[in-house]
Amino acid sequence: MNPLIETPTTCASDCDVLIIGGGPAGSTAAALLAERGHRVTLMEKAHHPRFHIGESLLPANLPLLEKLGVADAVKTIGMEKWGAEFVSPWHDHKQSFEFADALDKSMPLAYQVRRSEFDEILIRNAIQKKARVVEGCRVRDVRFLPDKKGVLAQARHDDGSIETVRARFVMDASGRDTFLAGRLKAKHRNKKHSSAAIYAHFSGASRNPGKAAGNISIYWFEHGWFWLIPLADGATSIGVVAWPYYLKTRKQKSLTQFFQETIALCKPLHARLQNARLTSPVEATANFSYSCDRTHGSNYLLLGDAYAFIDPIFSSGVMLAMQSAFAGADAVDTALRHPHQAIAALKKFDQSMRIGPREFSWFIYRVTNPALRNMFMAPRDIFRVKQALLSVLAGDVFGKTPIQGPLLVFKGLYYASSLLNPVRTMKAWRMRKHNIRVVDGINAATN
């Protein structure tokens, strides 16, 4: 060997559970499993704190934060969010919703959080619970050993050193990187939905008065929708989720210019930003919607966005990630302690993972349809329909709250309205088919 050629140093380690990714799903799973006595190694490619979108929590997050023991810490950094408002250019009024009006009255609020602060709270909690957390470490390969003997992973640290980890189980919480699904060829574009996002932080944005100051605002416009999320330190997160064809019209414009011009298309939002100043780089994410054809294997699980992502309009991302971590921790704990119960435990995990995407996707696929938009903008509480809708907006889709009956009534009213307006319905169907079509070059358009 040529002594002038440096070779990376290597080391080896063993654990019960290897977790890839230190976002809300990975950090939550690490804390839960370490608390139960398992040897956990979590590897995160970045260093906390780091920027991330998805700042809006749901009321259903709060019981999970209580169970993790971090509720007070999150409250300290959070902006109280008591509800949401929807603004439509096809209606002459705003429509506000308060979580306190949902079927379950015990979850009346949530928080808006800077994800850099929120995610750091969660990952430091995992360290406190005795999980081994390694930041600045990217898992590059995972090999499944024969006869279900576990996995062998290779990771590269920021200093160039290589670590080989042998684990009994691996949990993929890599988010939109979809580490395992990509290697297993299990990830697929969502053919029922297609969108991309552009986003940034502003200072000086106008806020709603009083208790509603922290509420999220959703603005429909011709090419998709915007979010406005007020944060406790005075910053405001603004983002647009748009159809692929619209993103392609950017052409040679800078991302910042295109973002500003897009905001100008939505007059109510533009008015709230008249005195605002851009305080972060404008960033974009293409190919927003995808899903995987499996949630698990005999010795691996996919958590949160590593399994599926549809659209952030109902702010479900963090809640679904953390919920998947709770379900995943239960499954892995059972599989490791009682191998003969592993199949049943993994089946239960699979069922849990599919609930959230199923419940939210019905609304997401139709939220730009005139019939559903009208129902959002003029909700009626026939047979507790409005309360059930608010329960969905609050993320209360996993508990014992009896939302299914009222939701069936809601969906029945939607289909009846669609049938009574066949011309409008057909036009909306054709428009949606046009909107979600794949457009070549969309990745380049958002870079």
Backbone hydrogen bonds, N-H to C=O, Kabsch-Sander energy under -0.5 kcal/mol:
donor,donor_aa,acceptor,acceptor_aa,energy
5,I,2,N,-1.7
6,E,4,L,-0.7
11,C,162,I,-1.7
13,S,164,T,-2.3
15,C,166,R,-2.2
16,D,39,R,-2.1
17,V,39,R,-2.1
18,L,169,F,-2.7
19,I,17,V,-0.5
19,I,41,T,-3.0
20,I,171,M,-2.6
21,G,19,I,-0.7
21,G,43,M,-2.9
23,G,173,A,-0.5
27,S,23,G,-2.8
28,T,24,P,-1.7
29,A,25,A,-2.4
30,A,26,G,-2.4
31,A,27,S,-2.1
32,L,28,T,-2.3
33,L,29,A,-2.5
34,A,30,A,-2.4
35,E,31,A,-2.1
36,R,32,L,-0.9
37,G,34,A,-1.7
38,H,33,L,-2.1
40,V,38,H,-0.8
41,T,17,V,-2.5
42,L,132,R,-3.3
43,M,19,I,-2.6
44,E,42,L,-0.5
44,E,134,V,-2.6
57,L,55,E,-0.7
57,L,111,Y,-2.5
60,A,394,A,-2.1
61,N,58,L,-2.4
62,L,58,L,-0.6
62,L,59,P,-1.2
64,L,60,A,-0.6
65,L,61,N,-2.2
66,E,62,L,-2.2
67,K,63,P,-2.1
68,L,64,L,-1.7
69,G,65,L,-1.0
69,G,66,E,-0.7
70,V,65,L,-2.2
71,A,65,L,-0.8
74,V,70,V,-2.3
75,K,71,A,-2.3
76,T,72,D,-1.7
77,I,73,A,-1.0
78,G,74,V,-1.3
79,M,112,Q,-2.3
80,E,78,G,-0.5
81,K,110,A,-2.7
82,W,80,E,-0.5
84,A,97,F,-1.9
85,E,216,I,-2.2
86,F,95,Q,-2.6
87,V,218,I,-2.9
88,S,93,H,-0.6
91,H,88,S,-1.5
95,Q,86,F,-2.3
96,S,94,K,-0.5
97,F,84,A,-3.1
99,F,82,W,-2.0
100,A,108,P,-0.5
101,D,98,E,-2.0
102,A,99,F,-2.0
103,L,387,Q,-1.0
105,K,103,L,-0.8
107,M,104,D,-0.8
110,A,81,K,-2.6
112,Q,79,M,-2.4
113,V,55,E,-2.9
115,R,52,H,-0.5
115,R,113,V,-0.6
117,E,114,R,-0.7
118,F,114,R,-2.7
119,D,115,R,-2.7
120,E,116,S,-1.0
121,I,117,E,-2.0
122,L,118,F,-1.9
123,I,119,D,-2.3
124,R,120,E,-2.5
125,N,121,I,-1.6
126,A,122,L,-1.6
127,I,123,I,-1.7
128,Q,124,R,-2.3
129,K,125,N,-1.6
130,K,127,I,-2.0
131,A,126,A,-2.3
132,R,40,V,-2.8
133,V,131,A,-0.8
134,V,42,L,-3.2
134,V,132,R,-0.5
135,E,133,V,-0.6
136,G,44,E,-0.8
136,G,46,A,-2.0
137,C,44,E,-2.3
138,R,156,R,-2.5
139,V,137,C,-0.6
140,R,154,Q,-3.0
141,D,154,Q,-1.6
143,R,152,L,-3.0
145,L,143,R,-0.5
145,L,150,G,-2.5
148,K,145,L,-0.7
149,K,146,P,-1.2
151,V,167,A,-3.0
152,L,143,R,-2.9
153,A,165,V,-3.1
154,Q,141,D,-2.6
155,A,163,E,-2.8
156,R,138,R,-2.6
157,H,155,A,-0.5
157,H,161,S,-2.9
158,D,136,G,-1.9
160,G,157,H,-2.2
162,I,9,T,-3.2
163,E,155,A,-2.8
164,T,11,C,-2.6
165,V,153,A,-2.9
165,V,163,E,-0.5
166,R,13,S,-2.6
167,A,151,V,-2.3
167,A,165,V,-0.5
168,R,15,C,-0.8
168,R,16,D,-0.7
169,F,16,D,-1.4
170,V,299,N,-1.8
171,M,18,L,-2.9
172,D,170,V,-0.5
172,D,301,L,-3.1
173,A,20,I,-2.3
173,A,171,M,-0.9
177,D,174,S,-1.6
178,T,175,G,-2.1
182,G,178,T,-2.4
183,R,179,F,-1.4
184,L,180,L,-2.5
185,K,182,G,-0.6
186,A,181,A,-2.8
187,K,181,A,-0.9
188,H,291,S,-3.0
190,N,289,S,-1.5
191,K,189,R,-0.9
193,H,190,N,-1.2
196,A,242,A,-1.9
197,A,285,T,-2.6
198,I,240,V,-2.0
199,Y,283,E,-2.5
200,A,238,I,-2.3
202,F,236,T,-2.5
203,S,277,R,-2.5
204,G,234,G,-0.6
206,S,272,R,-2.9
212,A,209,P,-1.3
213,A,210,G,-1.9
214,G,211,K,-0.6
215,N,212,A,-1.5
216,I,83,G,-1.2
217,S,228,L,-2.2
218,I,85,E,-2.8
219,Y,226,F,-1.8
220,W,87,V,-2.6
220,W,218,I,-0.5
221,F,224,G,-2.2
224,G,221,F,-1.8
225,W,241,V,-2.1
226,F,219,Y,-2.6
227,W,239,G,-2.6
228,L,217,S,-1.7
229,I,237,S,-2.7
231,L,235,A,-2.8
234,G,231,L,-1.6
236,T,202,F,-2.4
237,S,229,I,-2.9
238,I,200,A,-2.7
238,I,236,T,-0.5
239,G,227,W,-1.7
240,V,198,I,-2.8
241,V,225,W,-3.0
242,A,196,A,-2.5
242,A,240,V,-0.6
243,W,223,H,-2.0
245,Y,435,N,-0.5
246,Y,243,W,-0.9
247,L,243,W,-1.5
248,K,244,P,-1.7
249,T,246,Y,-1.5
250,R,247,L,-1.5
251,K,248,K,-0.8
253,K,250,R,-2.0
258,F,254,S,-2.5
259,F,255,L,-2.3
260,Q,256,T,-2.5
261,E,257,Q,-2.5
262,T,258,F,-2.0
263,I,259,F,-2.4
264,A,260,Q,-1.8
265,L,261,E,-0.6
265,L,262,T,-1.1
266,C,263,I,-1.9
267,K,265,L,-0.8
270,H,266,C,-2.9
271,A,267,K,-2.2
272,R,268,P,-1.1
273,L,269,L,-0.8
273,L,270,H,-0.8
274,Q,271,A,-1.1
276,A,273,L,-1.4
277,R,203,S,-2.7
279,T,201,H,-2.7
280,S,201,H,-0.9
283,E,199,Y,-2.6
285,T,197,A,-2.6
288,F,195,S,-2.9
290,Y,309,F,-2.6
291,S,188,H,-2.3
292,C,307,Y,-0.9
293,D,186,A,-2.2
297,G,300,Y,-2.5
300,Y,297,G,-0.6
301,L,170,V,-1.6
302,L,295,T,-2.5
303,L,172,D,-2.9
303,L,301,L,-0.5
306,A,303,L,-2.1
307,Y,304,G,-1.9
308,A,304,G,-1.6
309,F,290,Y,-2.4
314,F,311,D,-0.5
315,S,312,P,-2.3
320,L,316,S,-2.9
321,A,317,G,-2.1
322,M,318,V,-2.7
323,Q,319,M,-2.7
324,S,320,L,-2.3
325,A,321,A,-1.6
326,F,322,M,-2.0
327,A,323,Q,-2.4
328,G,324,S,-2.9
329,A,325,A,-2.7
330,D,326,F,-1.9
331,A,327,A,-2.1
332,V,328,G,-2.8
333,D,329,A,-2.5
334,T,330,D,-2.1
335,A,331,A,-2.5
336,L,332,V,-2.5
337,R,333,D,-2.1
338,H,334,T,-3.1
341,Q,338,H,-2.8
342,A,339,P,-1.5
345,A,341,Q,-2.3
346,L,342,A,-2.8
347,K,343,I,-2.0
348,K,344,A,-2.1
349,F,345,A,-2.0
350,D,346,L,-2.4
351,Q,347,K,-2.1
352,S,348,K,-2.0
353,M,349,F,-2.5
354,R,350,D,-1.3
355,I,351,Q,-0.6
355,I,352,S,-0.9
356,G,352,S,-0.7
358,R,354,R,-1.6
359,E,355,I,-2.8
360,F,356,G,-2.6
361,S,357,P,-2.2
362,W,358,R,-1.1
363,F,359,E,-0.6
364,I,360,F,-2.4
365,Y,361,S,-2.9
366,R,363,F,-0.9
367,V,363,F,-1.1
367,V,364,I,-0.5
369,N,366,R,-2.3
373,R,369,N,-2.8
374,N,370,P,-2.5
375,M,371,A,-1.4
376,F,372,L,-2.2
377,M,373,R,-2.3
378,A,374,N,-1.2
384,R,381,D,-1.7
385,V,382,I,-1.4
388,A,384,R,-2.0
389,L,385,V,-2.3
390,L,386,K,-2.3
391,S,387,Q,-1.7
392,V,388,A,-1.8
393,L,389,L,-2.3
394,A,390,L,-1.8
395,G,392,V,-1.7
396,D,391,S,-2.7
397,V,395,G,-2.0
403,I,401,T,-2.2
407,L,403,I,-2.2
408,L,404,Q,-2.1
409,V,405,G,-1.7
410,F,406,P,-2.4
411,K,407,L,-2.8
412,G,408,L,-2.3
413,L,409,V,-2.5
414,Y,410,F,-2.1
415,Y,411,K,-2.6
416,A,412,G,-2.4
417,S,413,L,-2.5
418,S,414,Y,-2.2
419,L,415,Y,-2.3
420,L,416,A,-2.0
421,N,417,S,-0.6
421,N,418,S,-0.7
425,T,421,N,-2.6
426,M,422,P,-2.5
427,K,423,V,-2.3
428,A,424,R,-2.5
429,W,425,T,-2.4
430,R,426,M,-2.4
431,M,427,K,-2.2
432,R,428,A,-2.5
433,K,429,W,-2.2
434,H,430,R,-1.9
435,N,431,M,-2.6
436,I,432,R,-2.4
437,R,434,H,-0.8
442,I,439,V,-1.3
445,A,441,G,-1.9
446,T,442,I,-1.0
446,T,443,N,-0.7
447,N,444,A,-1.1
